Structures are given as structure tokens and as C-alpha cells.
């Protein structure tokens, strides 16, 4: 996996965490 794909995947995970953590808590 190249660096761009890794960075994008990481951004998506962080964004999802920010969006969904307030919902689950």
C-alpha cells in the first residue's frame, strides 16, 4: 500500500471516529 492510500485511509478512520464517537457515547 502506498503512502497516499495509507494517509487517506487514516484520515477516513479519524473522521469516522470524530463523527461516530459522540453518537455512541
HELIX and SHEET records of a PDB file:
HELIX    1   1 UNK A    3  UNK A   24  1                                  22    
END                                                                             
